[in-house]
Amino acid sequence: MIYESGYRLSTAQSVPGGQVTTPRTDEGGDAACWLPRVCPECGLLADQDPPVMCTHCGAQIPDDKPA
């Protein structure tokens, strides 16, 4: 990016006025819709939607959806 003053901006450089900018990146992470698949006993993420039995510790992962 080139500003009117002729300065070129690259990653984490100061721009006129003393401000430091960095390129915006999208932060990743798992979606909240995976939460029902998390085993309440050991935290393993199940391969299938509940109700299902945890393949690691054998606990039941309940279907908490309202009826």
PEHU-V811844 format. One record per backbone hydrogen bond with DSSP energy under -1.0 kcal/mol. CO is the residue of the C=O (numbers start at 0). NH is the residue of the N-H. E is the energy in kcal/mol with one decimal. If there is no record, write none. Layout:
co=CO nh=NH e=E
co=CO nh=NH e=E
This chain:
co=0 nh=8 e=-2.8
co=2 nh=5 e=-2.4
co=6 nh=2 e=-2.5
co=9 nh=12 e=-1.3
co=12 nh=20 e=-1.6
co=14 nh=17 e=-1.7
co=18 nh=14 e=-2.6
co=30 nh=33 e=-1.7
co=31 nh=34 e=-1.8
co=33 nh=36 e=-2.0
co=34 nh=37 e=-1.7
co=36 nh=45 e=-2.4
co=38 nh=42 e=-1.4
co=43 nh=38 e=-2.6
co=51 nh=60 e=-3.4
co=53 nh=57 e=-1.0
co=58 nh=53 e=-3.3
co=60 nh=51 e=-1.8
